[in-house]
Amino acid sequence: MPDRENPISLQCSICGGRIVNDYLEAACVCAHCGNRWSMDELLPDYKDYARAVEQVGKANELLERKPDVVSAGQAKLMFQRAEEDCADRPDAIALEIMKSCQEGKELADRIIIYAKGKKSFDNKDYHQAITEFSKIPGFKDVDELVKQCNIGIENTREKRVPFTLILGLVLPIAICELILQLTGLHILIIIPIFILLCGALAYVVFFEKVPPLLIEILSLVIAMPLAIFMILVHGFHMETKTAILIAVLAPLAVSVVFFAIPDLTKKGSGK
């Protein structure tokens, strides 16, 4: 049996050079002249590891494909099976195969993370992509992708901030209208409150203290219907039922337009 701590090393019968055992290629290679021998010729016990070697070879082929969560997961499972096949064999061959399996599993884990981050990047979910890429710094083109994510985040923010601010104005309007109706304060007192609320809104939106999506949802779902209802009832003296109907349908119409415009833009650019 080969010794576990000292890898088998034979001398080349042609040049006398040191033979290096490539267990996963099932070959013995002379480090000096490059001659190769089948490992079965020199190590009779090697055939006992045929299934483990086959599993490692297939796993490596999967990892060489385009980064994919499923393929990398399958490869990791193959490495685990090969590792299990060698776990009860205390020799150098088993040691080398198990070492390769460990390295293969670590690579598979990195590829899985990379594939998830790349999918988020392709979907323009830059924050999630950065979260994944931060786990594997320096792997493949991760560092460059992180830079592109930061650029994408900045570009998205610049485009979205004006829309969020405009839509978010419904929040201070609704709050001021509610204060006015509940307290009966003079309009001259309400105006400074409105200005302060608008300033706070601009601050949290511009510096992203609150996710823009949250402000947009609050504006569409809560504040806008409330503001529209109060304006219609108290400003235009509209019937309550009609005011409720308009207050509910108007935000829904805005939401449909908001989500439809990007799709229409993409279809138009695709043509």
Order of alpha helices (4+ residues) and beta strands (2+ residues): beta-beta-beta-alpha-alpha-alpha-alpha-alpha-alpha-alpha-alpha-alpha-alpha-alpha
